[in-house]
């Protein structure tokens, strides 16, 4: 046999050893590159976070140019400890005066509404007289709200405004059951 020639099994074993070593070296090198890339990304992210947390809000040389922008109408003013944010207080919007009429439940014969200088009240000759509960009927442009004595009505501009329900005699109150307002009265 010619020494320059090798058998197929010898060639295969040598080639397999080189391929096995090359694949392991490729995996190790790839892992090293990934670890370095991960380290660089973590370093960049943590350094970016520390830069954004820096604030000039509490220093003696604070100037409004270094501070964040404020909503419309607010401004920075000098205070004892540095700067303070001052915003105008909103004026409360008045409740709308859309008329809503509420009817009282039909009173039993033993009950009546008594009017005095302090207001009106339901008086019954026998205590614990049951008085029916009736729903409040709203105009088509009004709906009940989570607050039992206030309705939400559309004004002329199509915006919803809060409208107080009329005052009730003593012993009567508004109640919310589900999505409807009710008038319930108790005998006094």
Secondary structure, 3 states (H helix, E strand, C coil): CCCCCCCHHHHHHHHHHHHHHHHHHHHHHHHHHHHHHHHHHHHHHHHHHHHHCCCCCCCCCCCHHHCCCCCCCCEEEEECCEEEEECCCCCCCCCCCCCCCCCCCCCCCCEEEEEECCEEEEEECCCCCCCCCEECCCCCCEEECCCCCEEEEECCCCCEEEEECCCCCECEEEEEECCEEEEEECCC
